[in-house]
Amino acid sequence: MAGRVARTRWHVAVGERRTQDGSVPSWQSYSFLFGPLMVGAILLSLVLALRWAFGRGGSLVQRAAQPGEPGDYGVLVPVDAPTSYLHAGRLQAELTQAGIESTLAQTTQGLRVLVWPEHAEVARAVVRRLHRGPAG
């Protein structure tokens, strides 16, 4: 019996050919379609990716902001027109210390510091105090 096992192993090792019994479909009958279908799928995905990347319309890259009129910023109210970004930064720091949120916008008429309408009076008081200079 030991000799028989050794002989069977030898036949498998030599490459004894096995025939298909029909339970597994033969790949050769569909292989001529595989190459063209794969090339078509790759080209289709490439075309779709390029159309998305270079198409007009909704872009993921933000465009440069265009200046608008001082009144074009929704409900925000302009409280000051600083002459430079340095003055605007100083004013915004003072407004922040007073507990007022502000934003800086480049309008068609220059820089504007904008605040919410409910904070406009307090913000204008801060602006007046800042323009008067240090009290003393």
Order of alpha helices (4+ residues) and beta strands (2+ residues): alpha-alpha-beta-alpha-beta-beta-alpha
